Amino acid sequence: MAEVKFLVVLPANPDESDRMSKLAIRGSLLQEPQQFSINFVNSPSCTDNITYHFKVKVPSQTIVENYKRNGEWSGSHQEKYLNIFDECFA
Protein backbone atom coordinates (compact mmCIF):
# COMPACT_ATOMS: atom_id res chain seq x y z
CA MET A 1 0.00 0.00 0.00
CA ALA A 2 1.39 3.37 -0.96
CA GLU A 3 1.91 5.64 2.01
CA VAL A 4 0.34 9.05 1.42
CA LYS A 5 0.38 11.58 4.25
CA PHE A 6 -1.79 14.65 4.59
CA LEU A 7 -1.57 17.22 7.36
CA VAL A 8 -4.46 19.45 8.41
CA VAL A 9 -4.49 21.65 11.49
CA LEU A 10 -7.95 21.76 13.06
CA PRO A 11 -9.94 23.96 13.14
CA ALA A 12 -8.92 25.14 9.68
CA ASN A 13 -10.68 28.51 10.00
CA PRO A 14 -9.11 30.64 12.79
CA ASP A 15 -12.30 32.71 13.04
CA GLU A 16 -14.24 29.67 14.26
CA SER A 17 -14.35 28.33 17.79
CA ASP A 18 -11.58 25.93 18.77
CA ARG A 19 -14.20 23.24 19.37
CA MET A 20 -15.52 20.94 16.68
CA SER A 21 -18.55 18.69 16.89
CA LYS A 22 -18.18 16.92 13.52
CA LEU A 23 -15.40 15.98 11.17
CA ALA A 24 -15.82 14.49 7.72
CA ILE A 25 -12.93 12.86 5.89
CA ARG A 26 -13.35 11.98 2.24
CA GLY A 27 -10.86 10.25 0.00
CA SER A 28 -10.38 7.67 -2.70
CA LEU A 29 -8.92 4.22 -2.24
CA LEU A 30 -6.61 2.51 -4.66
CA GLN A 31 -8.00 -0.50 -6.49
CA GLU A 32 -8.26 -3.54 -4.18
CA PRO A 33 -6.86 -1.84 -1.05
CA GLN A 34 -5.81 -4.01 1.89
CA GLN A 35 -6.09 -1.32 4.59
CA PHE A 36 -6.04 2.37 5.35
CA SER A 37 -5.64 4.36 8.54
CA ILE A 38 -6.16 7.84 9.95
CA ASN A 39 -4.12 9.17 12.88
CA PHE A 40 -4.92 12.17 15.05
CA VAL A 41 -1.85 13.63 16.76
CA ASN A 42 -1.11 16.67 18.89
CA SER A 43 2.21 17.22 17.16
CA PRO A 44 3.08 15.88 13.68
CA SER A 45 6.76 15.79 14.65
CA CYS A 46 6.16 13.32 17.51
CA THR A 47 5.27 9.84 16.26
CA ASP A 48 5.60 8.31 19.75
CA ASN A 49 2.17 9.70 20.67
CA ILE A 50 -0.94 9.17 18.56
CA THR A 51 -4.07 10.51 20.24
CA TYR A 52 -6.44 8.40 18.13
CA HIS A 53 -5.68 5.73 15.52
CA PHE A 54 -8.45 4.51 13.19
CA LYS A 55 -7.65 1.66 10.78
CA VAL A 56 -9.85 -0.21 8.35
CA LYS A 57 -8.75 -3.67 7.23
CA VAL A 58 -10.64 -3.92 3.96
CA PRO A 59 -10.59 -7.69 3.17
CA SER A 60 -11.88 -8.64 6.64
CA GLN A 61 -14.07 -5.51 6.89
CA THR A 62 -12.67 -4.82 10.36
CA ILE A 63 -12.34 -1.45 12.08
CA VAL A 64 -9.49 -1.09 14.58
CA GLU A 65 -9.27 1.78 17.09
CA ASN A 66 -6.49 2.50 19.57
CA TYR A 67 -3.82 5.05 20.56
CA LYS A 68 -0.07 5.20 21.14
CA ARG A 69 1.53 6.76 24.23
CA ASN A 70 5.30 7.08 24.66
CA GLY A 71 5.85 4.66 21.77
CA GLU A 72 3.58 1.95 23.25
CA TRP A 73 0.32 0.98 21.54
CA SER A 74 -2.76 0.58 23.72
CA GLY A 75 -4.93 -2.50 23.53
CA SER A 76 -7.02 -2.18 20.39
CA HIS A 77 -10.76 -2.20 20.03
CA GLN A 78 -11.89 -4.11 16.94
CA GLU A 79 -15.28 -4.42 15.33
CA LYS A 80 -16.35 -6.31 12.25
CA TYR A 81 -18.98 -4.89 9.97
CA LEU A 82 -20.65 -6.55 7.05
CA ASN A 83 -20.56 -4.45 3.89
CA ILE A 84 -18.57 -1.65 5.51
CA PHE A 85 -18.56 0.44 2.33
CA ASP A 86 -22.25 0.08 1.45
CA GLU A 87 -23.07 3.58 2.78
CA CYS A 88 -20.36 5.10 0.58
CA PHE A 89 -21.78 3.63 -2.60
CA ALA A 90 -25.52 3.72 -1.84
N, C-alpha and C positions, 0 to 999 in steps of 0.2 A: 504494500500500500504506500503510495506516495505521501510524504509528510508535507503538508501545507499548513503554515501557521499564519494566523491573522491576529492582530492586536487591536482591541477597542477599549478605550477608557470610558467607563460608565459613571454618571450619565454623560451622554455625548454633547448635550446642550447645556452650557454653563448657566444659562438663565433659568433652568428648571431646578426643582428641588433636588437635593442629593438622595432622595428616596425613590425607589422604583417599585411598582407593584406587579409589572409584567415585563417579560422579555421574550421576544420572538427571534429565533435564529433560523435563517433559511439558507439552504445551499444545495448543491448538486453532488450526487455521488458518482464515482466512476462506475463503469459497467462491471457488474458482479463483484461488489465490494465485500470484503470479509468483516471489516469493522470500521468504526469511526468514533472519535471521542471529542469531548469539549471540556476544557479545564478553566476554572475560575481561580485566579490568583490575586493576591494583594500586591505583589511586585513581580513583573515579568522577568526580572533578573535573578530571582530566587526560585529555583526549581525544587528545592528541598521542602517547600510548603505549597500545597495545592489546597485551596479552601474547599473546592467541590469538583469532583471528577465524575463525568457522565460518559459512559461508553455504551455503544450498541454493537453487539456481536450479531451481524446480519444473518449468517447461515442458521444459527440456533435461535434467532429472534429473542435474544436475551438482553436486558438492560442491566448494567452494572453501575452502582453508585458507591463512592467512597471518597476519602480525602487522604492527603499525605502531610504529616507533621514531622519536622526535623529529619526528613529523608525516609521516614517509616510510613508505609501504607497502613491505613486502618483496615479493620475487617470490612469486607464489601457486602453490600446489600444487592441481591440479584433477583430479578423477576423475569419470568418468561411470558411473552405475549404472543398470541396467535395473530398472524397477519398484521404485524407491527406497522407496516407502511400503508395499510388500507386507507387510513384517513388522508394521507398525502395524495392519493391518486383517486379518491372518490369524487 
